[in-house]
Amino acid sequence: MIKLFLSLLKAFAVGGTICAFGELLVLKTKLTPARILVGYIVAGVILSAVGLYGPLAQFAEAGATIPLTGFGHALVTGVKHAVQEIGFMGVFTGGLTSTSAGITAAVFFGTLAAMCFKPRPKE
């Protein structure tokens, strides 16, 4: 029970910090949400490429793998594995293979939301 509580606490602390930083970017800068989202993915890719995000993901578990930085980490991890298995072509296929479930869920739930709600322009 204590192990579960500590795991949840770590996930909340790390994931909450990542999300709080994004909220600060939204509130204190003129960056658009789309640029912030892309920045998070690129940060995850860079941190994974230099070997920093893997240990964070092992420590915080879902707290580090669920935010968009985790998506960038999954892209890098998938590319590394695919390159080891099939060579250079893994650069093109590995990222999509490792993130296909998340991409599919985003498309499915985005379509579902679009069918259930009437979109309107921001005012």
KETI-555077 format. One record per residue (C-alpha): residue number from 1; residue in three letters; x, z, y. Coordinates in Angstrom, 3 decimals. Each point is the difference from the previous one (the first is absolute). Example, Ala and Ser with C-alpha at 12.3 -4.5 7.8 and 13.67 -1.06 7.14 Angstrom:
<pts>
PT:resi:resn:xx:zz:yy
PT:1:ALA:12.300:7.800:-4.500 .
PT:2:SER:1.370:-0.660:3.440 .
</pts>
This chain:
<pts>
PT:resi:resn:xx:zz:yy
PT:1:MET:0.000:0.000:0.000 .
PT:2:ILE:2.822:0.855:2.390 .
PT:3:LYS:1.788:-3.245:-0.918 .
PT:4:LEU:-3.121:-1.996:0.890 .
PT:5:PHE:-0.358:1.842:3.307 .
PT:6:LEU:3.644:-0.659:0.925 .
PT:7:SER:-0.367:-3.653:-0.941 .
PT:8:LEU:-3.073:-0.330:2.205 .
PT:9:LEU:1.734:1.845:2.835 .
PT:10:LYS:3.030:-2.332:-0.141 .
PT:11:ALA:-2.216:-3.081:-0.102 .
PT:12:PHE:-2.076:1.217:2.942 .
PT:13:ALA:3.049:0.979:2.059 .
PT:14:VAL:1.860:-3.284:-0.459 .
PT:15:GLY:-3.044:-2.284:0.123 .
PT:16:GLY:-1.403:1.914:2.960 .
PT:17:THR:3.278:-0.306:1.873 .
PT:18:ILE:0.108:-3.746:-0.623 .
PT:19:CYS:-3.597:-0.371:1.198 .
PT:20:ALA:0.520:2.291:2.999 .
PT:21:PHE:2.941:-2.135:1.091 .
PT:22:GLY:-2.226:-3.087:-0.178 .
PT:23:GLU:-2.667:1.747:2.054 .
PT:24:LEU:2.598:0.859:2.636 .
PT:25:LEU:1.014:-3.660:0.116 .
PT:26:VAL:-3.633:-1.015:0.498 .
PT:27:LEU:-0.596:2.546:2.764 .
PT:28:LYS:3.319:-0.062:1.867 .
PT:29:THR:1.094:-3.642:-0.169 .
PT:30:LYS:-1.530:-3.361:0.746 .
PT:31:LEU:0.630:-1.197:-3.548 .
PT:32:THR:-3.026:-1.484:-1.703 .
PT:33:PRO:-1.140:1.531:-3.295 .
PT:34:ALA:0.983:-3.205:-1.793 .
PT:35:ARG:3.588:0.270:1.262 .
PT:36:ILE:0.154:3.638:-0.991 .
PT:37:LEU:-1.234:-0.838:-3.507 .
PT:38:VAL:2.592:-2.749:-0.383 .
PT:39:GLY:2.638:2.375:1.365 .
PT:40:TYR:-0.898:2.545:-2.661 .
PT:41:ILE:0.334:-2.571:-2.778 .
PT:42:VAL:3.345:-1.221:1.349 .
PT:43:ALA:1.208:3.607:0.339 .
PT:44:GLY:-0.896:0.592:-3.646 .
PT:45:VAL:1.906:-3.126:-1.011 .
PT:46:ILE:3.081:0.981:2.013 .
PT:47:LEU:-0.017:3.629:-1.165 .
PT:48:SER:-0.350:-1.179:-3.605 .
PT:49:ALA:2.758:-2.571:0.372 .
PT:50:VAL:2.468:2.661:1.172 .
PT:51:GLY:-1.115:2.409:-2.718 .
PT:52:LEU:-1.783:2.626:2.110 .
PT:53:TYR:-3.652:-0.587:-0.854 .
PT:54:GLY:0.324:0.381:-3.776 .
PT:55:PRO:1.027:3.675:0.166 .
PT:56:LEU:-2.730:0.659:2.581 .
PT:57:ALA:-2.591:-1.616:-2.277 .
PT:58:GLN:1.157:2.118:-2.941 .
PT:59:PHE:-0.178:3.159:2.113 .
PT:60:ALA:-3.339:-0.595:1.740 .
PT:61:GLU:-1.671:-2.157:-2.690 .
PT:62:ALA:-3.337:-1.291:1.400 .
PT:63:GLY:0.916:1.264:3.473 .
PT:64:ALA:2.678:-2.682:0.199 .
PT:65:THR:-1.433:-2.737:-2.218 .
PT:66:ILE:-3.488:-0.277:1.478 .
PT:67:PRO:0.842:-0.741:3.687 .
PT:68:LEU:1.094:-3.495:1.010 .
PT:69:THR:3.642:0.982:-0.257 .
PT:70:GLY:-0.706:0.434:-3.708 .
PT:71:PHE:-1.256:-3.596:-0.111 .
PT:72:GLY:3.337:-1.152:1.403 .
PT:73:HIS:1.779:2.146:-2.577 .
PT:74:ALA:-2.109:-1.539:-2.783 .
PT:75:LEU:0.915:-3.491:1.219 .
PT:76:VAL:3.727:0.769:-0.154 .
PT:77:THR:-0.267:1.718:-3.375 .
PT:78:GLY:-1.920:-2.935:-1.459 .
PT:79:VAL:2.501:-2.523:1.327 .
PT:80:LYS:2.954:1.991:-1.404 .
PT:81:HIS:-1.563:0.164:-3.465 .
PT:82:ALA:-1.016:-3.650:-0.011 .
PT:83:VAL:3.445:-1.161:1.114 .
PT:84:GLN:1.575:2.012:-2.833 .
PT:85:GLU:-2.418:-1.511:-2.517 .
PT:86:ILE:-0.368:-3.655:1.052 .
PT:87:GLY:2.693:-0.592:2.610 .
PT:88:PHE:-0.366:-1.525:3.444 .
PT:89:MET:-3.646:-0.995:-0.468 .
PT:90:GLY:-0.789:3.723:-0.140 .
PT:91:VAL:0.502:0.078:3.771 .
PT:92:PHE:-3.201:-2.012:0.342 .
PT:93:THR:-2.076:1.535:-2.795 .
PT:94:GLY:1.071:3.637:-0.317 .
PT:95:GLY:-1.581:1.373:3.164 .
PT:96:LEU:-3.374:-1.532:-0.724 .
PT:97:THR:0.044:1.102:-3.618 .
PT:98:SER:0.734:3.614:0.882 .
PT:99:THR:-2.617:0.184:2.755 .
PT:100:SER:-2.733:-2.161:-1.513 .
PT:101:ALA:-2.334:2.926:-0.701 .
PT:102:GLY:0.153:1.170:3.614 .
PT:103:ILE:-0.456:-3.511:1.370 .
PT:104:THR:-2.965:-0.599:-2.311 .
PT:105:ALA:-1.618:3.290:1.033 .
PT:106:ALA:0.489:-0.817:3.695 .
PT:107:VAL:-1.612:-3.432:-0.394 .
PT:108:PHE:-2.869:1.361:-2.104 .
PT:109:PHE:-0.848:2.952:2.238 .
PT:110:GLY:0.510:-2.066:3.157 .
PT:111:THR:-2.485:-2.556:-1.309 .
PT:112:LEU:-2.413:2.757:-1.007 .
PT:113:ALA:0.208:1.581:3.467 .
PT:114:ALA:-0.509:-3.389:1.660 .
PT:115:MET:-3.154:-0.566:-2.064 .
PT:116:CYS:-1.410:3.469:0.722 .
PT:117:PHE:0.671:0.256:3.729 .
PT:118:LYS:-0.504:-2.299:2.934 .
PT:119:PRO:3.315:-0.653:1.781 .
PT:120:ARG:0.067:0.089:3.765 .
PT:121:PRO:2.762:-0.533:2.548 .
PT:122:LYS:1.819:2.950:1.538 .
PT:123:GLU:-1.162:0.929:3.460 .
</pts>
